[in-house]
Amino acid sequence: MSLPSREEHAARRFIWSNGLQGVGDQIVAAKTVLPWLLQAAGAPGFFIALLVPIREAGSMLPQAAFTPWVTSQRSRRRIWVIGSLGQAVAAALIGLAALLLDALPLALTVTLLLAVLAVFRSLCSIASKDVQGRTISKGRRGVITGRSAAVGGAASLVVGLFLEWLGTPVPTWVLAGLIFASAAAWAVAALVFHTIDEPVPEGEPQGLQRGWWADTWGLFTGDREFRRFVVVRSLLLVSALSTAFIVTLSQEVGQGLTGLGAFLIASGLAAVLGGRISGIWSDISSRNVMSWAALAASVVIGGLVAAAAWLPGAVNAWLFPLGFFLVNLAHTAIRVARKTYIVDMAEGDERTRYVGAANTLMGVILLFVGALSGAVAQLGSGAALLFLAAIGLVGVVAARRLPDVSTRR
């Protein structure tokens, strides 16, 4: 197979496998479907509050610890397949629990299985960047990542429209059926990813020469460019953490964003539109995409806080859903751009170390910033949003100072 056709072959399979994984991510979602499921089953609110931290931190924190094992493996494709199949099994068991359990037993089971799913997700995250770097040339990686996001977003959009048509309350068996469908999506994704023709380097892999935490901390303290990337990524959490507070603020002003279908439509449409456009732009300058998207998110958030304080309810009735969508759009752009940036900034096992270390550090930072914004939220949702918008504006400036690594050479 010639090099161009080999790359096209890999690109198509990368888009569909990661897109199918995105379908699972959108349905077995700690921010939407799972809280809805637990609340409908009468589960304690404590477990609902745990879902997002477990899903986000659980998929990030283990990655540096996995790095020594990953770098000792010649094929990273196999690791991704293991991660995808593990998520499929965990999702299928969550769907089964939704049909058979209720209240506290369901909450305990879903929480445990979500933690298992998150750990397998971390394997896909760390292996995906390696396979993409080995098979897709610089200058095309953003487009591939963006199209993958768009596939998952399209599925979320279709599911959201279906749930809006179905109306509320959504029956538990429908949610269970969607979760089973997501498990099937992960299983098919594993089959598709397995067909990627991954070039494997010559010789035996060396692995790490020191412990995973020493390597992670050594990268952060000793590698200036890596440290700057982690700091910038931390400052760009504005889009990830603000959506929950937007929903809360809309409820405080009497314009609550209600309906599971509406949430899925907003996030799905943002992924479809933002994924393709930000992917193309990220291949030109992923640094600039991160900066401009953070600026957009911060401005929209500030505008929503001002609208809640000064504009009438009739205006806020359409302004808050629009703002929610725009922040999700900016979040999609930031995600595509930062993934493109870290794949482009290094090669080989150094990329693996960067990905694992960055995500583990981000897991810790996410918990810290989440707790800090939660403390500020005691002053009101508006205060928390202004706090996050201020962090995002600092991130705009910091992102502009990163070296531009994504232009094709």
N, C-alpha and C positions, 0 to 999 in steps of 0.2 A: 504494500500500500504506500503510495507517494506521500510526502510530508503534508501537502495541502489537504489531500483527501483524508489522511489520517487525523489531522486536526479537526476537520469538519465532522468526521465520524465521532470524535471525542466530544466536540462542542454540543452536538445534538443530544447525545446521551447524558452529558452533564446537565444540560438545561432540563431535560425531562425527569431525570432522577432527582435533582434538587428541587424542581418544581413540584413533584409528587411528595417529597418530604415537606415542602411548604404547605401542601394541602393538609397534611397531618398536623403541622404546627398551627394552622388557622382553625382547625376544628377542635383538637384536644388543647385548647387554649386556656391558660391559667387566668387570663383577664376577662374572658367572656363565657365560653360554654361550660367549663367546669364549675365556676362559681354559681352559674345559673342552675346547673344540675344539683349541686349540694344544697342550695337555698330551697329549691323546690322539694327536696327530700327531707327538709327539716333538720339539716346538719347544723351543729354549733358554729357560730360566726367565727370562733377562734380558728377553725380549720380553713374556712374560706379565706381568712387573712393570710394564712400560711402559703397559699397556692403560688402566688407570684414569686415570693422570695425563694421557694423551693425550686420552682421551674427555672428561674433566671440564674440564681447562684449555683444550683445543682449542675447546670450545664456548663458553667464557667470554671468553678473552683477546682475540679479534678484535673484540668487539662495539663497543667505543669507536671503533676504527678504522673500522668500518662506519657509524657514526652520521652523519658528514657526507654520505655517499651516501644513506643512508636518509632523512634529513631533507630532501634535495633532491627526493624522489619524492612526488608527490601521493598515490598509491595505495600503501598498505602491504600490501594483500592480495596484490598481484603478487609482492612480495618473499617472503612466506611460501610461496607456490606454488613459486617458484624453489628455496627452501631444501628443501621437501619432496621435490621431484623429484630434487634433487641427492642427498639421502639415499637415495632409492629406487635410483638408479643405483649408488651406492657399496655399498649392501647387496647388490644383485644380484651385483656383482663379487666381494664377499666370499664369497657362496655358491658362485660358480663356482670361486673359488680353493680352497675347501674340498674340492671334488670332484676337482680336477686337480693340486693341489700337496701337498707334505708337508714336515715338519720345517722347516729354515731358510727355504727359499723361501716356504713358507706364512706363516711368522712375519713375514717382511719385507713381504709383500704385504698381509696383514691389518693390520699396524701402519700402513702408508701409507694404505690405504683408510679405516681408522678415523679417521685425521687429517682426510682429505677429508670424511668424513661429519660429523665434529664441526664443521668450519667451516660447512657448510651448515646444521647444527643451530643455529648461532649466529644465522643469518639468521632462522630461524623464531622463535627466542626473542625477538629484538628487535622483530620485526614483529607477533608475536602480541599483545603488550601494547597496541600502538597500535590494532589492529583491535578488540580487546575493549573498549578505552576508548571508541572511536568508536561502537560498536554496542550495547553493553550498559550499562545505567544502574547507577550506584552502588547497592549494596544487593542486587545479584543476581550480581555478578561472582564472588564466592566459591563460590556454588552451581554456577555454570557450570564453573569450574576444577575443583571437586571431582568433578563428574560426569564430566568428561573423564578425570581420574585413575582413576576407578572403571572406565571402559570399558577402559582399558589394563590395569588390574589384573585384570579378569575374564578377559581373554585370557591373561594370564600364569598365572592359576589353572588354566584349562583345559589349557594346554600343560604345566604342572607335573604335573597329575594324569595326563595322557597319558604323560609320561616315567616317572612312578612305576609306572604299569601296565606300561610297556615293560620296565622293569628296567635294570640296568647290566651291561656297558658300553653306552652309547648309541651306535648306529652313526653313523659320520660322515655318511652319506647322509641320515639323519634330521635331524641338525643343519643340514645344507645346505638341506634342504627347508624347515625352519622359517625359515631366513634368507631364502630366496626368498619365503616367505609374508610376511615383514616388509617386504621390498621392495615387494611388491604393496600392502601396507597403506599405505605412504607414498605410492605413486602414487595410490591411491584417495583418500587424505586431501587431496592436492593438488586433485583434481577437485571434492571436496566444498567445500573452502575457497574455491575460485574462484567458487562460487555465492553467497557472502555479499554482500549488498547493502551495500557500505561507503560511508558518506557521506564525500565528499571536500571539504576546505575550499576556499573561494573564493580566487582569486589564485594567483600563482606561489609555490611553496615557497621559503623563504629559505636553508635550509641553515644550517650553522654559520658564525659570523663569525670563528672562530679555529681553530687546529689541534686535532685530536682529543685529543691528550694534554694540551695546555694547557687545553682545556675540561674534561677529566676531572679533572685536578688542581685546577682552579679550583673545580669543584663540591665536591670533597671538602674543600678548605680554606676556601671561602667560603660554603657553604650548610650551616648548622648541622643542619637536619633531615635532609638527605641524608647527612651525615657520621654522624649518630647511627644511621641505618638501616644503613649499611654496617658500622659497628662491631658492632651487634647481630647482623646476619646472620653476621658472622665468628665471634661467640661461639656461634652456634647450629650450628656445624659438628659438634657432638658426635654428632648422629644420623647424619650422613653418613659420618664416618670411623670410627665405633666398630664397625660390623658385622663388618668383617674381623677385628678383634681379638677379638670375641666368638667367632667360629668358631675362631680359633687357641687361645684359652683353653679352649674346650670340648675341643679335641684334647689339650691339655696335661693335663687332668684325666681323660682317657680316655673322654670322652663326645662324640666328634667328630660334628659335623653333616655328614653325608655325603649324596651324591645330588643331582644337578642338579635333579631334579624337586622335591625338598624345598625348595630355595632359591627356586625360582619360585613354589611354592605359598605360601610364607611372604610373599614380597614382593607377590604378586598379591592375597592375602587382605587384607593390610594396606592396599593401595591401594583395594580395593573398599569395605571398611568405613570406613577413615579418610578417603577422598576425599569421600564424600557428607556425613558428619557434620561434618568440619572445614570443608567448604565453607559449610554453613549457619551454623556458628558464626563463620566469618571475616567474613561479611557483617554480623554483629552487632559484632564487635571482633576484627579480624585480629591486633592487638597482643596481646590476651589469649591467643589461640590459640597464637601463637609462644611466649609465656612459659610457659603450662601444659604444652605439649608438650615443651619443653626440660627442664622440671622432671621430667616423667614419665620421659624418656629418662635423665636423670642418676641418678634414684633407682633405676631398673631396672638400670643399669650397675653402680652401687655394690652393689646386692644380688647381682648375678651374681659379682662379685669376691669378696664375702664368702662366697657359697655355694661357690665353688671352693676356698676356704681351709678351710671348717669343716664343710660338709655332706657326707654320704656319696654315693657314686656313684649309688646307686639314685634319690636325690632329684634330683641334677643331670641324670640321664638325661632327665627331663621338664622340668626347670626351665630348662635352656639353650635348647631349642627355643622354649619359651614366651617367654623373655626376648628372643631373636632376633626373634620376631614382634612383640613389644611395642615394641621400638626401631624396627623398620620402620614400625609404626603411627604412632609419634611423628614419624618422619621425613616420612611422608606429610602429616601435619597441618602441620608446619613449612613444607614446600614450598608447600602450597596457601595457607597464611596469608601467607607472604612475597610470593608472586605477587600475591595480592589487595591487599596493603598497597601495593606499589609502583605498581600501576595506579591505586589510589585516591588516592595522595598528590600526584599532579600531573596536568596536562592537556596535550594537544597535543604539540608538539615538545619541551616540557620533560620530558614523560614519556619520550620516546625517548632524550633525553640521560641521564636518570636510569637507565634500564634498561641502556643501553650502558656507561655509566661504572661502575655498580655491578657488573655482571657481569665487566668487565675487571679491576677492582680485586679482586673475589672470586677470579678466576683466579690472581692473584698470591698472595693471602692463602692460598688453598687449598694451593698448592704449599708455602708456608712452614710452615703449620700441619701439613700432612701430613708434611713432613720432620722437624719438631720432635717430633711424636708417634712417628714412626719411630725417632728417636734415643732417646726415653724408653722405647720398646719393647725396647731392648737390656737393660733391667732386667727384662723380662718383659711378657707381654700384659696382666697385671693392672695393672701400673704405667701402661701407656699408657691403659688404660680409666679409671683413676682420674684421670689427667691431663685426659682429655677430659671426664669428668663434672664436674670442678672448673671447667673453662671454661664448660660448660653452665650451671652454677649461677650464675656471674657473668652469663651471658646472660639468665637468668630475670629478674634484677633490672633489667638494662638494658632489656629488652623492655618491662617494665611502665612504664618512664619515657618511652617513645615517645608522641607525641600520637596520639590515637585518630582515624583518618582514614576508617574504613570504614563508619561508620554512615550510613545513607541520610539525606540532608538534604531 
